[in-house]
Structure formats: C-alpha cells, structure tokens
Amino acid sequence: MGCIYYTILSKMKRYLTATFILIFLSPLILRAFYDGKIIPSGVSPFSSPSDFVPQDTMLYQGFEDTFPPSGWDTLEISGTQGGPNPIPWCKNDYYAHTDSFSATYGWGYNLDGWLRILSLDFSQVYDIQLSFWWISSYTWHVYPYDNGDLFVEVSTDAGATWDTLWTFGDSVCVVGSGVTWPWEDWVWYQSTLDLSEYADMSNIYIGFHVVADDNADIAIDDVVIDTASYAVVEKETETSPYGTPFLVLRPNPVITYSRISFYLPEDIYLRLAIYDCTGRVVRILKKGRTGRGYHNIIWDKRDEEGKESAPGVYFCLLTAGPFELRKKFIIPY
C-alpha cells in the first residue's frame, strides 16, 4: 500500500511541477525566443499595444457658416464657369458629406483656383495629420479624360512657393492617403496626409488647388487637422533624460505600402521592427544609432525574405533608449 501512495505522490509532484512551468515560465520562454528571434526586452506582442492618444483637434471645418471661413481665403487665377455650380471655390449645398454644405469648385474652362488655410502654427506640436473628404469624377479627371486635378499643397513662406503633397490624379498619392485605386465617380472618399515634417514651424499655409479645363465639379468637406501625444512605456526611469519620441504609421489599414514616421529627441540607439500577432519578427526595418529629428521609412509589406505579408493584424515596435512605442495596424483581405 505504501508503494501505491508513494507512486501517486510522485506523479502529483511531477504534474504540479509541469503545471508551474507551463503557466509561469512558458510566456517568458516564448517571449524571449519565439521562432528563433530575440524579442527586445520589455516588448510584449502578446498584450494590447499602446496606440497614440489624440491630444488636440487643431482645426475642423465643415463649411456650414461664413465662406470663406475665418482663417481661410480663396484666390482665383483664371477660369470660365461651364455649369450651374460657380467658380471659384464657394459654399454649396449640391454636394455635402455631412450636414448641408461643402466647399465646391464647379466645372469650367482654363481653371486655376485656390482655397487656402492661412498662417497655421505647428511650432508646439509634433504629430500632425490632415484629413479631408472629397468627391469628383474619375472619368473627367483621370481616365479616359485627363482634364484636370485637385492638388493639396503646402507653403512654408506665406504662399510665395508651394510643395505638392497629394493629387487625386496620381495612384501613389491616392493609395498612400488611404483610398483605393481607381476611385469611383461621385463617391465620397477620405484622404489622410502626414504633415509631421512641418512640426516646429509656424506660418504654414495649406492650399486646395484646382487646375483643370473642361472638367467636372470638385467638392471637399470635413477638413480636420489633428495633433497627437503618445503613450510611452519607460523601461528604466520615470523621468527620462531623452525626452519623448513618437511613432506614426500611415495609412492604416496598409493597402500597398505604409509610411512609418518617428521622432527622436536626440542621437540614440534604436530598433524598429514589424511583428505579426503571434510575436514573430516579420522584418527589422532599422537598427543602430540614429540622429535626432524626424525620420521616415517606407515599408512595402514584405518580410526579411522579400515575401509579401499575409492579411492580418501586425505591430510596429520602436525601441529607443529607455522608451518603447507600439502601433497596431492591419493588412486587409
């Protein structure tokens, strides 16, 4: 009988030991050595990542009141009205994404006109995102009739010179702003543009610029400029000597490629990598000492072997000195 009790107790002891290892040690082992890749200390792909927390909407404009709105202007270079909707830019109730009105530029001939946001102050913000809804005709502006474009442009010298950030006639611009290509006639789309490279600057102008001839109506609505602060996980000290970096990934969902933007408050060693939802390293995008300032990296959805990543949930993780920043994103089916 004693032998039987001894055997049972031995088996129970082995069972409890195995259970302890499974429950308490397996996550640590998996986290450190998953798929033969070392996951950075403190990074936990198995828990929900800390996304950025919106801090402030700097601007919202739905064109429901006075036109042009306060802080905006219109500038007409040339043009002859061709249809019922007037030129240049005006408040119009024929098209509206929300509420009753939008900003509309009617079709016509030899058109060159601007709707501009004046004197924006980005000197105290970091992550800056411009989003807007737009509607027009692919047929009359892209194919088969390439009769003009809507451009989004930025000026850092009060409108003396302009840099083009986006146009609905270019597939790379459209897809990069989160919209499918080709887009459809008379369907509202939302585009998002990253303006973080203009952080620390003031007196910034943003222009919605129409250049066209015998085209179709163009309308925009619900223009938003957002800034954001970021939830940062510190590994060592509560007060870091490095300041606060940030991480942005656009567009999300990722259709063809994603632009990963990040800011470093000083020269620092970093690691930037993509993980899938199981914690496997998909691709290390950057590793090593990197200078202070804003940086941008384009990821084409491919892994270390050059294979395109499958649809699913992924994480972008930036480890920089005592900080870790994580961003969840999706590759859609």
C-alpha positions as CSV (number, residue, x, y, z in Angstrom):
1,M,0.0,0.0,0.0
2,G,2.9,2.4,0.8
3,C,4.3,1.9,-2.6
4,I,1.0,2.9,-4.2
5,Y,0.8,6.1,-2.1
6,Y,4.4,6.9,-3.0
7,T,3.7,6.4,-6.7
8,I,0.6,8.7,-6.6
9,L,2.5,11.4,-4.7
10,S,5.4,11.2,-7.1
11,K,3.1,11.6,-10.1
12,M,1.3,14.5,-8.4
13,K,4.6,16.2,-7.7
14,R,5.7,15.9,-11.4
15,Y,2.3,17.1,-12.5
16,L,2.4,20.2,-10.3
17,T,5.9,21.0,-11.4
18,A,5.0,20.7,-15.1
19,T,1.9,22.9,-14.5
20,F,4.1,25.6,-12.8
21,I,6.5,25.6,-15.7
22,L,3.7,25.8,-18.2
23,I,1.8,28.6,-16.5
24,F,4.6,30.8,-15.2
25,L,7.7,30.1,-17.4
26,S,6.3,29.4,-20.9
27,P,5.4,33.0,-21.6
28,L,8.9,34.2,-20.7
29,I,10.5,31.5,-22.8
30,L,8.2,32.3,-25.8
31,R,8.7,36.0,-25.4
32,A,12.5,35.7,-25.4
33,F,13.0,33.0,-28.1
34,Y,9.9,32.9,-30.3
35,D,10.7,31.5,-33.7
36,G,14.4,31.7,-33.0
37,K,14.3,35.5,-32.9
38,I,15.1,37.5,-29.8
39,I,12.2,39.9,-28.9
40,P,13.5,43.2,-27.4
41,S,13.5,43.3,-23.6
42,G,10.2,44.8,-22.3
43,V,8.3,44.3,-25.6
44,S,5.2,42.1,-25.2
45,P,3.5,41.3,-28.5
46,F,1.1,39.1,-26.6
47,S,-0.6,42.1,-24.9
48,S,-2.5,45.0,-26.4
49,P,-0.2,47.7,-27.7
50,S,-0.4,51.3,-26.6
51,D,-1.7,53.3,-29.5
52,F,-1.3,57.1,-29.6
53,V,-3.9,59.1,-27.7
54,P,-5.4,62.1,-29.6
55,Q,-4.5,65.3,-27.8
56,D,-6.0,68.1,-29.8
57,T,-8.0,68.8,-33.0
58,M,-6.3,72.0,-34.2
59,L,-8.9,72.6,-36.9
60,Y,-12.3,71.4,-38.1
61,Q,-14.1,72.9,-41.0
62,G,-17.5,71.6,-42.4
63,F,-18.3,74.8,-44.4
64,E,-21.6,75.4,-42.7
65,D,-21.2,79.1,-41.9
66,T,-19.5,82.1,-43.5
67,F,-17.4,81.4,-46.6
68,P,-14.5,81.5,-46.8
69,P,-14.2,80.5,-43.2
70,S,-12.2,82.6,-40.7
71,G,-8.5,81.9,-41.3
72,W,-9.1,80.8,-44.9
73,D,-9.2,82.7,-48.2
74,T,-9.8,82.0,-51.9
75,L,-7.6,83.0,-54.8
76,E,-8.8,82.8,-58.4
77,I,-6.0,82.9,-61.0
78,S,-8.2,82.2,-64.1
79,G,-11.3,80.4,-65.2
80,T,-14.7,80.5,-67.0
81,Q,-17.7,78.8,-65.5
82,G,-19.1,76.0,-67.5
83,G,-22.0,74.6,-65.4
84,P,-24.6,75.5,-62.8
85,N,-22.1,75.4,-59.9
86,P,-20.0,78.5,-59.7
87,I,-16.3,79.1,-59.8
88,P,-14.1,79.8,-57.8
89,W,-14.4,77.9,-54.6
90,C,-17.7,78.5,-52.9
91,K,-20.1,77.2,-50.2
92,N,-22.6,74.9,-51.9
93,D,-25.5,72.6,-50.9
94,Y,-25.4,70.5,-54.1
95,Y,-22.7,68.2,-52.5
96,A,-22.3,67.6,-48.8
97,H,-20.6,64.8,-46.9
98,T,-22.1,65.8,-43.6
99,D,-24.8,68.4,-42.7
100,S,-25.9,70.7,-45.6
101,F,-22.9,72.2,-47.3
102,S,-19.4,71.6,-48.7
103,A,-16.7,73.7,-50.4
104,T,-17.3,73.2,-54.2
105,Y,-15.4,74.2,-57.3
106,G,-17.7,74.0,-60.4
107,W,-16.6,72.7,-63.7
108,G,-15.4,75.1,-66.4
109,Y,-12.6,76.1,-68.7
110,N,-9.0,77.2,-68.1
111,L,-9.5,76.9,-64.3
112,D,-6.8,77.8,-61.8
113,G,-8.1,78.5,-58.3
114,W,-7.2,78.1,-54.6
115,L,-8.9,77.5,-51.3
116,R,-6.3,78.2,-48.6
117,I,-5.8,77.7,-44.9
118,L,-3.7,80.6,-43.7
119,S,-1.0,81.0,-41.0
120,L,-1.1,77.7,-39.2
121,D,1.2,77.4,-36.1
122,F,2.8,74.0,-35.8
123,S,5.6,75.2,-33.5
124,Q,4.3,73.5,-30.4
125,V,3.0,70.2,-31.9
126,Y,4.7,67.0,-33.2
127,D,2.4,64.5,-35.0
128,I,0.2,66.4,-37.5
129,Q,-2.4,64.7,-39.6
130,L,-4.6,66.4,-42.2
131,S,-7.7,64.6,-43.2
132,F,-10.5,65.7,-45.6
133,W,-13.4,64.2,-47.6
134,W,-13.6,64.7,-51.3
135,I,-15.8,63.9,-54.3
136,S,-15.5,64.3,-58.1
137,S,-15.4,62.3,-61.3
138,Y,-12.6,59.8,-62.1
139,T,-13.9,59.8,-65.7
140,W,-13.4,63.5,-66.3
141,H,-10.1,63.9,-64.3
142,V,-8.2,60.7,-64.7
143,Y,-9.5,58.3,-67.4
144,P,-10.4,58.4,-70.2
145,Y,-10.4,62.2,-69.9
146,D,-7.4,63.7,-68.0
147,N,-8.9,67.2,-67.8
148,G,-7.5,68.4,-64.5
149,D,-6.7,67.7,-60.9
150,L,-7.3,68.7,-57.3
151,F,-4.0,69.3,-55.5
152,V,-3.2,69.6,-51.8
153,E,-0.1,71.9,-51.4
154,V,1.8,73.3,-48.5
155,S,3.8,76.6,-48.2
156,T,6.3,77.5,-45.6
157,D,6.8,81.1,-46.9
158,A,3.3,82.5,-46.7
159,G,2.3,81.3,-50.2
160,A,5.3,82.5,-52.1
161,T,6.2,78.9,-53.1
162,W,4.3,75.6,-52.7
163,D,5.1,71.9,-52.4
164,T,2.6,69.4,-53.7
165,L,1.7,66.7,-51.2
166,W,-1.2,65.0,-52.9
167,T,-3.4,64.9,-56.0
168,F,-6.4,62.7,-56.9
169,G,-4.9,62.1,-60.3
170,D,-1.9,60.1,-59.0
171,S,-2.4,56.5,-57.9
172,V,0.5,56.6,-55.4
173,C,-0.8,59.7,-53.7
174,V,-4.4,58.3,-53.6
175,V,-3.5,54.9,-52.2
176,G,-0.9,56.4,-49.8
177,S,-3.7,58.5,-48.3
178,G,-5.9,55.5,-47.6
179,V,-8.1,55.4,-50.7
180,T,-8.5,52.6,-53.3
181,W,-7.4,53.0,-56.9
182,P,-9.2,53.5,-59.2
183,W,-11.7,55.6,-57.3
184,E,-15.3,55.8,-58.4
185,D,-17.3,58.7,-59.9
186,W,-19.3,60.7,-57.4
187,V,-18.4,58.7,-54.3
188,W,-17.1,60.5,-51.1
189,Y,-13.6,59.4,-50.0
190,Q,-11.5,60.4,-47.0
191,S,-7.8,61.0,-47.5
192,T,-5.2,61.4,-44.7
193,L,-1.9,63.2,-45.1
194,D,1.0,63.2,-42.6
195,L,2.3,66.8,-42.1
196,S,4.7,65.9,-39.3
197,E,7.7,67.2,-41.3
198,Y,6.3,70.7,-40.7
199,A,6.4,70.3,-36.9
200,D,8.3,73.1,-35.1
201,M,7.3,75.5,-37.9
202,S,4.8,78.5,-37.9
203,N,3.0,80.5,-40.6
204,I,2.2,77.4,-42.6
205,Y,-0.3,77.6,-45.5
206,I,-2.3,74.7,-46.8
207,G,-3.9,75.0,-50.2
208,F,-6.6,73.0,-52.1
209,H,-5.7,73.9,-55.6
210,V,-7.8,73.1,-58.8
211,V,-6.1,73.2,-62.2
212,A,-8.4,72.0,-64.9
213,D,-10.0,72.6,-68.3
214,D,-13.4,71.2,-69.3
215,N,-13.5,69.0,-66.2
216,A,-16.2,68.1,-63.6
217,D,-17.3,69.5,-60.3
218,I,-15.0,69.0,-57.3
219,A,-16.0,69.3,-53.6
220,I,-14.3,68.9,-50.3
221,D,-15.8,68.6,-46.8
222,D,-15.0,67.9,-43.1
223,V,-11.4,69.1,-43.2
224,V,-9.6,68.2,-40.0
225,I,-6.1,68.8,-38.6
226,D,-5.2,66.6,-35.6
227,T,-2.2,66.5,-33.4
228,A,-1.4,63.7,-31.0
229,S,0.5,62.7,-27.9
230,Y,1.8,59.2,-27.4
231,A,1.5,56.6,-24.6
232,V,5.1,55.7,-23.9
233,V,6.3,52.8,-21.8
234,E,9.5,53.6,-20.0
235,K,11.8,50.6,-19.1
236,E,14.1,52.3,-16.6
237,T,13.2,55.6,-15.1
238,E,10.1,57.7,-14.7
239,T,11.9,60.8,-15.8
240,S,13.9,60.1,-18.9
241,P,16.8,62.3,-20.0
242,Y,15.9,61.5,-23.6
243,G,12.6,63.4,-23.8
244,T,9.6,61.9,-25.6
245,P,9.9,60.3,-29.1
246,F,6.8,59.4,-31.1
247,L,5.7,56.9,-33.7
248,V,3.2,57.2,-36.6
249,L,2.1,54.7,-39.2
250,R,0.0,55.8,-42.2
251,P,-2.1,54.7,-43.9
252,N,-3.8,52.1,-41.6
253,P,-5.1,49.7,-42.9
254,V,-2.0,49.1,-45.1
255,I,-3.0,48.5,-48.7
256,T,0.2,48.6,-50.7
257,Y,2.8,50.2,-48.5
258,S,3.0,52.2,-45.3
259,R,5.0,55.3,-44.3
260,I,6.4,54.9,-40.8
261,S,7.3,58.2,-39.3
262,F,9.1,58.7,-35.9
263,Y,10.8,61.5,-34.0
264,L,13.9,61.2,-31.8
265,P,14.7,64.0,-29.3
266,E,18.4,63.2,-29.6
267,D,21.0,60.9,-31.2
268,I,20.2,57.5,-29.8
269,Y,20.4,53.7,-30.5
270,L,17.1,52.3,-31.8
271,R,15.4,49.2,-33.2
272,L,12.4,49.5,-35.5
273,A,10.7,46.2,-36.3
274,I,7.4,44.7,-37.6
275,Y,5.8,41.8,-35.7
276,D,2.8,39.6,-36.5
277,C,0.1,38.9,-34.0
278,T,1.9,35.8,-32.6
279,G,5.1,37.8,-31.8
280,R,7.1,36.6,-34.7
281,V,9.5,39.1,-36.2
282,V,8.4,39.9,-39.7
283,R,11.1,42.4,-40.6
284,I,13.6,44.6,-38.9
285,L,13.4,47.9,-40.6
286,K,16.1,49.8,-38.8
287,K,18.7,49.0,-36.1
288,G,21.6,51.1,-34.9
289,R,22.4,54.6,-33.8
290,T,20.2,57.2,-35.4
291,G,20.3,61.0,-35.3
292,R,18.0,63.4,-33.6
293,G,14.9,64.6,-35.6
294,Y,12.2,63.3,-37.8
295,H,12.6,60.1,-39.8
296,N,10.5,58.3,-42.4
297,I,10.7,54.7,-43.6
298,I,8.6,53.1,-46.3
299,W,7.5,49.5,-45.6
300,D,6.3,47.6,-48.7
301,K,4.5,44.8,-46.6
302,R,7.4,42.4,-47.3
303,D,9.3,40.2,-44.8
304,E,13.0,39.6,-44.4
305,E,12.9,37.1,-47.3
306,G,11.1,39.5,-49.6
307,K,7.7,37.7,-49.4
308,E,4.6,39.9,-49.1
309,S,2.9,39.6,-45.7
310,A,-0.5,37.9,-45.5
311,P,-3.6,39.8,-44.4
312,G,-3.9,40.1,-40.6
313,V,-3.0,42.1,-37.5
314,Y,0.5,43.4,-37.1
315,F,2.5,45.6,-34.7
316,C,5.2,48.1,-35.4
317,L,7.6,48.5,-32.4
318,L,10.1,51.2,-31.9
319,T,12.7,50.7,-29.1
320,A,14.8,53.9,-28.5
321,G,16.9,54.2,-25.4
322,P,14.6,53.8,-22.3
323,F,11.4,54.1,-24.4
324,E,9.2,51.6,-26.3
325,L,6.4,52.7,-28.7
326,R,4.0,50.3,-30.3
327,K,1.5,50.8,-33.1
328,K,-1.1,48.2,-34.1
329,F,-2.1,48.0,-37.8
330,I,-4.0,45.9,-40.2
331,I,-3.3,44.4,-43.7
332,P,-6.8,43.9,-45.0
333,Y,-8.1,40.9,-47.1
